[in-house]
Amino acid sequence: MQLTRFTDLGLRAMMLMAAGESEGHRITTRTIATGAGASEHHIAKAVSRLVELGMVNARRGRVGGLELTAAGRTASVGWLVRQLEGDRDVVTCGGESPCPLIAACRLRRALAEAKEAFYRELDRHTITDLAGSQSLPVVLRLTEKRATP
C-alpha cells in the first residue's frame, strides 16, 4: 500500500514537531517544508488538517509556531494514517471497464484484510515513539540550519 504525499507530509510534520519539542525548538511550516523537501503551501494544507483533527496547535505571529497537542503525542500512527488517507480500497473494482470476475472475486476481500493488517501494525506506534530516535533531533538541527538564509 502506498501512502499519498499528503499523508507522508502530515506524518513527517508531526515527527519534526515531536523532535522539536524534546529539543526546545520552535517548529514552523517553513522548517518542515525545508526538511521534507516540499512547498510551504503543501505543508500548510497538511498542518491545517492536523489542526482540524486536534493533533496540532498552531500559533500565528512572531512567537508563533506549531506544537503537538496531548492527543497528537498519543494517537496511533494507524489512526492518523486512516484519518489522512480516508478509507479507500486498495484496488477499485469496476470503474471504466467492469471486471468480469467481480461477482466471485476473492482478491478484493484479501486486499481489504491486508490493509487492515497494515493499519493494525501502525496502531502499535505513536508519533512520540517514532520521534524518540536519538538521530531525529540531529536531523531537525540540520534542517533548521538549511532553512536560515
VENHU-V69878 format. One record per residue. RES is the residue in three letters. PSI is psi in whole degrees, -180 to 180 (999 if undefined). OMEGA is omega in whole degrees, -180 to 180 (* if undefined). D_FIRST is the distance of its C-alpha to the first C-alpha in Angstrom with 2 decimals. Layout:
RES|PSI|OMEGA|D_FIRST ; RES|PSI|OMEGA|D_FIRST
//
This chain:
MET|133|180|0.00 ; GLN|129|179|3.78 ; LEU|153|176|6.58 ; THR|160|177|9.78 ; ARG|-35|178|12.80 ; PHE|-49|180|14.59 ; THR|-44|178|12.54 ; ASP|-47|-180|12.70 ; LEU|-39|178|16.41 ; GLY|-44|179|17.02 ; LEU|-42|179|15.88 ; ARG|-42|179|17.86 ; ALA|-45|-179|20.77 ; MET|-39|179|20.97 ; MET|-41|178|20.92 ; LEU|-37|177|23.65 ; MET|-43|180|25.63 ; ALA|-43|179|25.54 ; ALA|-39|179|26.69 ; GLY|-37|178|29.28 ; GLU|-43|-178|30.71 ; SER|-24|179|31.36 ; GLU|-7|-179|33.09 ; GLY|22|-180|34.94 ; HIS|149|173|33.53 ; ARG|127|-178|33.25 ; ILE|133|179|29.83 ; THR|167|177|29.75 ; THR|-33|179|27.27 ; ARG|-44|178|28.94 ; THR|-46|-180|28.32 ; ILE|-44|-179|24.61 ; ALA|-43|179|24.40 ; THR|-46|-179|26.28 ; GLY|-33|-177|24.18 ; ALA|-6|-178|20.83 ; GLY|40|-178|22.28 ; ALA|168|178|21.78 ; SER|151|177|24.40 ; GLU|-35|180|26.17 ; HIS|-46|179|25.59 ; HIS|-40|178|21.77 ; ILE|-42|-180|22.22 ; ALA|-39|178|24.83 ; LYS|-43|179|22.60 ; ALA|-43|179|19.96 ; VAL|-39|178|22.91 ; SER|-43|178|24.52 ; ARG|-39|178|21.65 ; LEU|-36|175|21.79 ; VAL|-46|178|25.54 ; GLU|-37|-179|25.16 ; LEU|-7|-180|23.08 ; GLY|19|-179|25.90 ; MET|-24|-173|23.96 ; VAL|142|168|26.04 ; ASN|136|178|29.70 ; ALA|127|177|30.70 ; ARG|133|179|34.32 ; ARG|166|173|35.89 ; GLY|-177|-174|38.82 ; ARG|-37|179|40.22 ; VAL|20|-179|39.24 ; GLY|-175|180|35.99 ; GLY|-173|-178|32.48 ; LEU|143|175|29.35 ; GLU|149|177|29.09 ; LEU|146|171|26.88 ; THR|173|176|28.34 ; ALA|-40|178|28.83 ; ALA|-36|179|25.95 ; GLY|-31|179|23.74 ; ARG|-29|-173|24.74 ; THR|-8|-180|24.02 ; ALA|145|178|20.99 ; SER|150|178|18.02 ; VAL|-36|178|14.94 ; GLY|-44|178|13.04 ; TRP|-45|180|15.62 ; LEU|-45|-180|15.36 ; VAL|-42|177|11.67 ; ARG|-42|-178|12.48 ; GLN|-40|-177|15.51 ; LEU|-34|-178|14.20 ; GLU|-29|-170|11.22 ; GLY|171|-177|13.27 ; ASP|70|-180|12.53 ; ARG|150|173|10.79 ; ASP|153|178|10.01 ; VAL|-40|175|6.94 ; VAL|152|177|9.87 ; THR|116|179|13.22 ; CYS|141|-179|16.15 ; GLY|-112|179|19.45 ; GLY|-141|-177|19.53 ; GLU|-41|179|22.16 ; SER|105|-177|22.73 ; PRO|140|180|22.43 ; CYS|131|179|21.13 ; PRO|-14|-178|24.17 ; LEU|0|-170|22.32 ; ILE|-34|-178|21.09 ; ALA|-32|-176|24.00 ; ALA|16|-174|23.32 ; CYS|132|176|19.61 ; ARG|-10|-179|17.97 ; LEU|-44|-178|14.57 ; ARG|-43|179|13.57 ; ARG|-42|179|14.75 ; ALA|-41|179|13.12 ; LEU|-36|177|9.59 ; ALA|-40|177|10.81 ; GLU|-39|178|12.12 ; ALA|-40|178|9.10 ; LYS|-44|179|7.44 ; GLU|-36|176|10.91 ; ALA|-40|176|11.18 ; PHE|-49|180|8.34 ; TYR|-40|179|10.44 ; ARG|-40|178|13.58 ; GLU|-43|178|13.05 ; LEU|-28|178|12.61 ; ASP|-18|-179|15.65 ; ARG|-9|-174|17.69 ; HIS|149|172|17.82 ; THR|166|176|19.54 ; ILE|-39|179|19.84 ; THR|-40|176|23.29 ; ASP|-47|-176|22.05 ; LEU|-34|-179|19.81 ; ALA|-5|-179|22.68 ; GLY|-5|179|25.19 ; SER|141|179|24.82 ; GLN|-25|-176|28.17 ; SER|-19|-177|26.83 ; LEU|-43|177|25.11 ; PRO|-33|177|28.55 ; VAL|-44|178|29.61 ; VAL|-42|179|26.72 ; LEU|-45|179|27.75 ; ARG|-40|179|31.32 ; LEU|-41|-180|30.43 ; THR|-34|178|28.59 ; GLU|-39|179|31.59 ; LYS|-39|179|33.96 ; ARG|-31|-177|32.16 ; ALA|-23|-178|32.15 ; THR|124|-179|35.92 ; PRO|999|*|37.89
//
